[in-house]
Amino acid sequence: MANGNSVRSSRPLLSRLATSPSVHALVGILVVGGLLARWVSSIGGPAAFRGRFGLVAPFVTVPIHSIVAVTPFPSDVIAIANGTLYGFWPAVSLNWIGWWLAALAEFALGRRVRRDFDLDAHLARLPEWLRSFPVSHPVFLIGSRQVPWLGGHVATFVPGAMDVRFSRYVWCSAISILPGALVMAAIGVGLLRL
Protein backbone atom coordinates (compact mmCIF):
# COMPACT_ATOMS: atom_id res chain seq x y z
CA MET A 1 0.00 0.00 0.00
CA ALA A 2 2.84 2.38 0.84
CA ASN A 3 4.37 1.85 -2.60
CA GLY A 4 1.05 2.67 -4.29
CA ASN A 5 0.77 5.87 -2.23
CA SER A 6 4.28 7.02 -3.09
CA VAL A 7 3.65 6.37 -6.80
CA ARG A 8 0.39 8.32 -6.57
CA SER A 9 2.03 11.25 -4.77
CA SER A 10 4.82 11.49 -7.38
CA ARG A 11 2.29 12.13 -10.17
CA PRO A 12 1.16 15.69 -10.90
CA LEU A 13 -1.83 16.92 -8.88
CA LEU A 14 -4.10 17.27 -11.92
CA SER A 15 -3.37 13.69 -12.91
CA ARG A 16 -4.16 12.47 -9.39
CA LEU A 17 -7.40 14.50 -9.38
CA ALA A 18 -8.45 13.13 -12.77
CA THR A 19 -7.93 9.50 -11.70
CA SER A 20 -9.10 9.73 -8.08
CA PRO A 21 -12.18 7.61 -7.25
CA SER A 22 -12.97 10.01 -4.40
CA VAL A 23 -13.07 12.98 -6.80
CA HIS A 24 -15.23 11.01 -9.23
CA ALA A 25 -17.64 10.11 -6.40
CA LEU A 26 -17.78 13.70 -5.18
CA VAL A 27 -18.46 15.08 -8.66
CA GLY A 28 -21.16 12.44 -9.16
CA ILE A 29 -22.80 13.31 -5.84
CA LEU A 30 -22.69 17.03 -6.69
CA VAL A 31 -24.35 16.45 -10.06
CA VAL A 32 -27.02 14.13 -8.64
CA GLY A 33 -27.65 16.46 -5.67
CA GLY A 34 -28.06 19.45 -7.97
CA LEU A 35 -30.40 17.55 -10.26
CA LEU A 36 -32.49 16.31 -7.32
CA ALA A 37 -32.79 19.81 -5.84
CA ARG A 38 -33.79 21.18 -9.22
CA TRP A 39 -36.27 18.34 -9.80
CA VAL A 40 -38.05 18.87 -6.45
CA SER A 41 -38.28 22.57 -7.24
CA SER A 42 -39.59 21.90 -10.76
CA ILE A 43 -42.47 19.71 -9.55
CA GLY A 44 -43.68 22.44 -7.21
CA GLY A 45 -41.53 22.03 -4.11
CA PRO A 46 -41.90 19.81 -1.04
CA ALA A 47 -45.72 19.96 -0.82
CA ALA A 48 -46.11 18.83 -4.44
CA PHE A 49 -43.46 16.18 -3.80
CA ARG A 50 -45.56 14.81 -0.93
CA GLY A 51 -48.68 14.95 -3.08
CA ARG A 52 -46.97 13.04 -5.87
CA PHE A 53 -45.51 10.27 -3.69
CA GLY A 54 -48.15 10.08 -0.92
CA LEU A 55 -47.35 7.65 1.87
CA VAL A 56 -44.05 6.68 0.25
CA ALA A 57 -42.80 10.30 0.29
CA PRO A 58 -40.88 10.02 3.60
CA PHE A 59 -38.98 6.99 2.28
CA VAL A 60 -38.07 8.90 -0.88
CA THR A 61 -37.17 12.01 1.12
CA VAL A 62 -34.43 10.33 3.15
CA PRO A 63 -32.14 9.36 0.22
CA ILE A 64 -32.70 12.74 -1.43
CA HIS A 65 -31.89 14.46 1.86
CA SER A 66 -28.75 12.33 2.30
CA ILE A 67 -27.43 13.07 -1.19
CA VAL A 68 -28.16 16.80 -0.99
CA ALA A 69 -26.56 16.97 2.49
CA VAL A 70 -23.23 15.77 1.09
CA THR A 71 -23.23 18.61 -1.45
CA PRO A 72 -22.91 22.36 -0.83
CA PHE A 73 -26.63 22.70 -1.62
CA PRO A 74 -28.69 23.54 1.49
CA SER A 75 -30.22 20.39 2.97
CA ASP A 76 -31.77 22.49 5.75
CA VAL A 77 -34.58 23.32 3.32
CA ILE A 78 -35.47 19.62 3.17
CA ALA A 79 -35.24 19.31 6.97
CA ILE A 80 -37.55 22.29 7.51
CA ALA A 81 -39.97 20.98 4.86
CA ASN A 82 -40.05 17.66 6.73
CA GLY A 83 -41.31 19.51 9.81
CA THR A 84 -43.94 21.31 7.79
CA LEU A 85 -45.14 18.21 5.97
CA TYR A 86 -44.89 15.41 8.53
CA GLY A 87 -45.01 16.98 12.00
CA PHE A 88 -42.35 17.30 14.67
CA TRP A 89 -41.32 13.76 15.69
CA PRO A 90 -41.54 12.17 12.25
CA ALA A 91 -39.49 15.10 10.88
CA VAL A 92 -36.87 14.72 13.62
CA SER A 93 -36.52 11.04 12.66
CA LEU A 94 -36.34 11.75 8.92
CA ASN A 95 -33.86 14.59 9.42
CA TRP A 96 -31.67 12.52 11.72
CA ILE A 97 -31.59 9.52 9.37
CA GLY A 98 -30.92 11.68 6.30
CA TRP A 99 -28.08 13.61 7.91
CA TRP A 100 -26.59 10.51 9.53
CA LEU A 101 -26.43 8.63 6.23
CA ALA A 102 -24.84 11.71 4.65
CA ALA A 103 -22.31 11.88 7.50
CA LEU A 104 -21.33 8.25 6.93
CA ALA A 105 -20.93 8.90 3.19
CA GLU A 106 -18.73 11.95 3.78
CA PHE A 107 -16.65 10.01 6.31
CA ALA A 108 -16.10 7.31 3.66
CA LEU A 109 -15.13 9.99 1.12
CA GLY A 110 -12.63 11.39 3.61
CA ARG A 111 -11.12 7.93 4.06
CA ARG A 112 -10.84 7.52 0.30
CA VAL A 113 -9.20 10.94 -0.11
CA ARG A 114 -6.63 9.90 2.50
CA ARG A 115 -5.64 6.97 0.27
CA ASP A 116 -5.95 8.75 -3.10
CA PHE A 117 -3.76 11.69 -2.12
CA ASP A 118 -1.36 10.09 0.39
CA LEU A 119 -2.37 12.44 3.19
CA ASP A 120 0.03 10.77 5.62
CA ALA A 121 2.99 12.31 3.78
CA HIS A 122 1.34 15.74 3.77
CA LEU A 123 0.30 15.50 7.42
CA ALA A 124 3.87 14.66 8.43
CA ARG A 125 4.91 18.11 7.16
CA LEU A 126 2.36 19.97 9.31
CA PRO A 127 3.48 21.75 12.48
CA GLU A 128 3.45 19.55 15.60
CA TRP A 129 0.67 21.53 17.31
CA LEU A 130 -1.63 21.00 14.31
CA ARG A 131 -0.78 17.29 14.01
CA SER A 132 -1.67 16.82 17.67
CA PHE A 133 -5.10 18.46 17.27
CA PRO A 134 -7.57 15.96 18.79
CA VAL A 135 -9.78 15.28 15.76
CA SER A 136 -10.75 11.89 17.20
CA HIS A 137 -11.91 13.37 20.52
CA PRO A 138 -15.70 13.26 21.05
CA VAL A 139 -15.71 17.00 21.85
CA PHE A 140 -14.42 17.75 18.34
CA LEU A 141 -16.57 15.12 16.65
CA ILE A 142 -19.76 16.36 18.32
CA GLY A 143 -18.96 20.06 18.77
CA SER A 144 -17.65 20.83 15.29
CA ARG A 145 -20.97 19.74 13.82
CA GLN A 146 -22.68 22.59 15.68
CA VAL A 147 -20.77 25.28 13.76
CA PRO A 148 -23.18 26.79 11.21
CA TRP A 149 -22.72 26.16 7.47
CA LEU A 150 -19.38 24.34 7.15
CA GLY A 151 -19.38 22.59 10.53
CA GLY A 152 -21.35 19.63 9.26
CA HIS A 153 -18.91 18.98 6.41
CA VAL A 154 -15.82 19.53 8.59
CA ALA A 155 -17.23 17.18 11.26
CA THR A 156 -17.76 14.43 8.69
CA PHE A 157 -15.03 14.69 6.08
CA VAL A 158 -12.04 15.54 8.30
CA PRO A 159 -12.41 12.58 10.69
CA GLY A 160 -12.48 10.21 7.73
CA ALA A 161 -9.39 11.82 6.23
CA MET A 162 -7.65 11.76 9.63
CA ASP A 163 -8.33 8.03 10.09
CA VAL A 164 -10.58 8.35 13.16
CA ARG A 165 -11.91 4.98 14.33
CA PHE A 166 -15.19 4.26 12.55
CA SER A 167 -16.95 2.98 15.69
CA ARG A 168 -16.19 6.23 17.55
CA TYR A 169 -17.26 8.31 14.59
CA VAL A 170 -20.58 6.45 14.27
CA TRP A 171 -21.79 7.17 17.80
CA CYS A 172 -20.40 10.72 17.93
CA SER A 173 -22.05 11.64 14.62
CA ALA A 174 -25.35 10.11 15.78
CA ILE A 175 -25.30 12.41 18.82
CA SER A 176 -24.05 15.48 16.95
CA ILE A 177 -26.87 15.38 14.39
CA LEU A 178 -29.70 15.33 16.92
CA PRO A 179 -29.72 19.09 17.81
CA GLY A 180 -29.96 20.13 14.15
CA ALA A 181 -32.68 17.55 13.46
CA LEU A 182 -34.71 18.89 16.40
CA VAL A 183 -34.24 22.57 15.51
CA MET A 184 -35.06 22.19 11.80
CA ALA A 185 -38.15 20.08 12.53
CA ALA A 186 -39.30 22.71 15.05
CA ILE A 187 -38.82 25.50 12.50
CA GLY A 188 -40.87 23.57 9.95
CA VAL A 189 -43.69 22.94 12.44
CA GLY A 190 -43.51 26.59 13.52
CA LEU A 191 -43.96 27.79 9.94
CA LEU A 192 -47.39 26.14 9.90
CA ARG A 193 -48.45 28.33 12.82
CA LEU A 194 -47.52 31.64 11.19
C-alpha positions in Angstrom: 0.0 0.0 0.0 2.8 2.4 0.8 4.4 1.8 -2.6 1.0 2.7 -4.3 0.8 5.9 -2.2 4.3 7.0 -3.1 3.6 6.4 -6.8 0.4 8.3 -6.6 2.0 11.2 -4.8 4.8 11.5 -7.4 2.3 12.1 -10.2 1.2 15.7 -10.9 -1.8 16.9 -8.9 -4.1 17.3 -11.9 -3.4 13.7 -12.9 -4.2 12.5 -9.4 -7.4 14.5 -9.4 -8.5 13.1 -12.8 -7.9 9.5 -11.7 -9.1 9.7 -8.1 -12.2 7.6 -7.2 -13.0 10.0 -4.4 -13.1 13.0 -6.8 -15.2 11.0 -9.2 -17.6 10.1 -6.4 -17.8 13.7 -5.2 -18.5 15.1 -8.7 -21.2 12.4 -9.2 -22.8 13.3 -5.8 -22.7 17.0 -6.7 -24.4 16.5 -10.1 -27.0 14.1 -8.6 -27.6 16.5 -5.7 -28.1 19.5 -8.0 -30.4 17.5 -10.3 -32.5 16.3 -7.3 -32.8 19.8 -5.8 -33.8 21.2 -9.2 -36.3 18.3 -9.8 -38.1 18.9 -6.4 -38.3 22.6 -7.2 -39.6 21.9 -10.8 -42.5 19.7 -9.6 -43.7 22.4 -7.2 -41.5 22.0 -4.1 -41.9 19.8 -1.0 -45.7 20.0 -0.8 -46.1 18.8 -4.4 -43.5 16.2 -3.8 -45.6 14.8 -0.9 -48.7 14.9 -3.1 -47.0 13.0 -5.9 -45.5 10.3 -3.7 -48.1 10.1 -0.9 -47.3 7.6 1.9 -44.1 6.7 0.2 -42.8 10.3 0.3 -40.9 10.0 3.6 -39.0 7.0 2.3 -38.1 8.9 -0.9 -37.2 12.0 1.1 -34.4 10.3 3.1 -32.1 9.4 0.2 -32.7 12.7 -1.4 -31.9 14.5 1.9 -28.8 12.3 2.3 -27.4 13.1 -1.2 -28.2 16.8 -1.0 -26.6 17.0 2.5 -23.2 15.8 1.1 -23.2 18.6 -1.4 -22.9 22.4 -0.8 -26.6 22.7 -1.6 -28.7 23.5 1.5 -30.2 20.4 3.0 -31.8 22.5 5.7 -34.6 23.3 3.3 -35.5 19.6 3.2 -35.2 19.3 7.0 -37.6 22.3 7.5 -40.0 21.0 4.9 -40.1 17.7 6.7 -41.3 19.5 9.8 -43.9 21.3 7.8 -45.1 18.2 6.0 -44.9 15.4 8.5 -45.0 17.0 12.0 -42.3 17.3 14.7 -41.3 13.8 15.7 -41.5 12.2 12.3 -39.5 15.1 10.9 -36.9 14.7 13.6 -36.5 11.0 12.7 -36.3 11.7 8.9 -33.9 14.6 9.4 -31.7 12.5 11.7 -31.6 9.5 9.4 -30.9 11.7 6.3 -28.1 13.6 7.9 -26.6 10.5 9.5 -26.4 8.6 6.2 -24.8 11.7 4.6 -22.3 11.9 7.5 -21.3 8.3 6.9 -20.9 8.9 3.2 -18.7 11.9 3.8 -16.7 10.0 6.3 -16.1 7.3 3.7 -15.1 10.0 1.1 -12.6 11.4 3.6 -11.1 7.9 4.1 -10.8 7.5 0.3 -9.2 10.9 -0.1 -6.6 9.9 2.5 -5.6 7.0 0.3 -6.0 8.8 -3.1 -3.8 11.7 -2.1 -1.4 10.1 0.4 -2.4 12.4 3.2 0.0 10.8 5.6 3.0 12.3 3.8 1.3 15.7 3.8 0.3 15.5 7.4 3.9 14.7 8.4 4.9 18.1 7.2 2.4 20.0 9.3 3.5 21.7 12.5 3.5 19.5 15.6 0.7 21.5 17.3 -1.6 21.0 14.3 -0.8 17.3 14.0 -1.7 16.8 17.7 -5.1 18.5 17.3 -7.6 16.0 18.8 -9.8 15.3 15.8 -10.8 11.9 17.2 -11.9 13.4 20.5 -15.7 13.3 21.1 -15.7 17.0 21.9 -14.4 17.8 18.3 -16.6 15.1 16.6 -19.8 16.4 18.3 -19.0 20.1 18.8 -17.6 20.8 15.3 -21.0 19.7 13.8 -22.7 22.6 15.7 -20.8 25.3 13.8 -23.2 26.8 11.2 -22.7 26.2 7.5 -19.4 24.3 7.2 -19.4 22.6 10.5 -21.3 19.6 9.3 -18.9 19.0 6.4 -15.8 19.5 8.6 -17.2 17.2 11.3 -17.8 14.4 8.7 -15.0 14.7 6.1 -12.0 15.5 8.3 -12.4 12.6 10.7 -12.5 10.2 7.7 -9.4 11.8 6.2 -7.6 11.8 9.6 -8.3 8.0 10.1 -10.6 8.3 13.2 -11.9 5.0 14.3 -15.2 4.3 12.5 -16.9 3.0 15.7 -16.2 6.2 17.6 -17.3 8.3 14.6 -20.6 6.4 14.3 -21.8 7.2 17.8 -20.4 10.7 17.9 -22.1 11.6 14.6 -25.3 10.1 15.8 -25.3 12.4 18.8 -24.1 15.5 17.0 -26.9 15.4 14.4 -29.7 15.3 16.9 -29.7 19.1 17.8 -30.0 20.1 14.1 -32.7 17.6 13.5 -34.7 18.9 16.4 -34.2 22.6 15.5 -35.1 22.2 11.8 -38.1 20.1 12.5 -39.3 22.7 15.1 -38.8 25.5 12.5 -40.9 23.6 10.0 -43.7 22.9 12.4 -43.5 26.6 13.5 -44.0 27.8 9.9 -47.4 26.1 9.9 -48.4 28.3 12.8 -47.5 31.6 11.2 
